[in-house]
Amino acid sequence: MTLLEQLVENIARCIVGKDEAIRLVVAALLARGHILIEDVPGVGKTMLARSLARSIDARFCRIQFTPDLLPSDITGVSVYNQKEQTFEFRRGPIFTQILLADELNRA
C-alpha cells in the first residue's frame, strides 16, 4: 500500500461515505492548492480538515468568520512587552499549515 493510499484510508476512518471528497482534498494537497468545501451543516467539513491535518501531522487552525471579525484577528497583532520594552508580534491563525475558514460568507 502506497503512502498516498494510507493517507486516504486514514482519513476515511474518520469520514464515512465521503470518498470522493477525500480524494479531492488529497489531490488538492498534492497540487499545493486551496479547497472550498460547501455543504449543509453537520456533514463533516470540519472533521475532514482536522483529520487531514492529523494524518499528515500538520498544524490546524479554524477561524469562525463573523461580521465583526478584524484583519488582526486573522493575521495577528503586535503587543507591547513592558518587561522588554519592545513590541512582540503574536501570530494569528493564518500562520498555520491547514486553515479552516468557517462561515466565510459572513465576513
C-alpha positions as CSV (number, residue, x, y, z in Angstrom):
1,M,0.0,0.0,0.0
2,T,1.4,3.4,-1.0
3,L,1.8,6.3,1.3
4,L,-1.0,8.1,-0.6
5,E,-3.3,5.2,-0.2
6,Q,-2.5,5.1,3.5
7,L,-3.4,8.8,3.8
8,V,-6.7,8.3,2.0
9,E,-7.5,5.3,4.2
10,N,-6.6,7.1,7.4
11,I,-8.9,10.0,6.6
12,A,-11.7,7.6,5.5
13,R,-11.6,6.1,9.0
14,C,-12.9,9.4,10.4
15,I,-15.1,10.5,7.4
16,V,-17.5,7.8,6.3
17,G,-19.3,8.0,2.9
18,K,-17.3,10.9,1.5
19,D,-14.7,9.0,-0.6
20,E,-14.9,11.5,-3.5
21,A,-14.4,14.5,-1.2
22,I,-11.4,12.8,0.5
23,R,-9.8,12.0,-2.8
24,L,-10.3,15.6,-4.0
25,V,-8.9,17.0,-0.8
26,V,-5.8,14.8,-1.0
27,A,-5.4,15.8,-4.7
28,A,-5.5,19.5,-3.8
29,L,-2.9,18.9,-1.1
30,L,-0.6,17.2,-3.6
31,A,-1.2,20.1,-6.0
32,R,-0.5,22.6,-3.3
33,G,-3.9,24.1,-4.0
34,H,-6.7,25.5,-2.0
35,I,-10.0,23.8,-1.2
36,L,-13.5,25.2,-1.0
37,I,-15.9,22.8,0.6
38,E,-19.6,23.8,0.5
39,D,-22.3,21.6,2.0
40,V,-25.1,21.7,4.5
41,P,-24.3,21.9,8.3
42,G,-23.3,18.7,10.1
43,V,-21.8,16.6,7.3
44,G,-18.2,16.6,8.4
45,K,-16.5,19.5,6.7
46,T,-14.5,20.5,9.8
47,M,-13.8,16.9,10.6
48,L,-12.4,16.3,7.1
49,A,-10.0,19.2,7.6
50,R,-9.0,18.1,11.1
51,S,-8.4,14.5,10.0
52,L,-6.3,15.6,7.0
53,A,-4.2,17.7,9.4
54,R,-3.8,14.9,11.9
55,S,-3.0,12.4,9.1
56,I,-0.1,14.5,7.8
57,D,1.0,15.8,11.2
58,A,0.2,19.4,10.3
59,R,-0.9,22.3,12.4
60,F,-4.6,23.0,12.1
61,C,-6.5,26.2,12.9
62,R,-10.1,27.2,12.5
63,I,-11.4,30.7,12.1
64,Q,-15.1,31.4,12.6
65,F,-15.9,34.3,10.4
66,T,-18.3,36.9,11.8
67,P,-19.3,40.4,10.6
68,D,-17.2,41.9,13.4
69,L,-14.0,40.0,12.6
70,L,-11.0,42.2,12.2
71,P,-8.0,41.6,9.9
72,S,-5.8,41.5,13.0
73,D,-7.9,38.6,14.3
74,I,-6.6,36.6,11.3
75,T,-3.1,37.9,10.8
76,G,-2.1,38.6,14.4
77,V,-1.2,41.7,16.4
78,S,1.8,43.5,17.8
79,V,1.7,43.6,21.6
80,Y,3.9,45.8,23.8
81,N,6.0,43.8,26.2
82,Q,6.7,46.2,29.2
83,K,9.4,44.0,30.6
84,E,11.5,44.1,27.4
85,Q,10.1,47.5,26.3
86,T,9.6,46.2,22.8
87,F,6.7,45.1,20.6
88,E,6.2,41.4,20.0
89,F,4.2,40.0,17.2
90,R,1.7,37.4,18.2
91,R,0.8,35.3,15.2
92,G,-2.8,34.9,14.2
93,P,-4.4,31.7,12.9
94,I,-3.3,32.4,9.3
95,F,0.2,31.2,10.3
96,T,-0.8,27.5,10.2
97,Q,-0.4,24.7,7.8
98,I,-4.1,23.9,7.4
99,L,-6.6,26.7,7.9
100,L,-10.3,26.2,8.0
101,A,-12.2,29.4,7.3
102,D,-15.7,28.6,8.5
103,E,-18.8,30.6,7.5
104,L,-16.7,32.7,5.1
105,N,-19.8,34.2,3.7
106,R,-20.5,36.1,6.9
107,A,-17.4,38.3,6.8
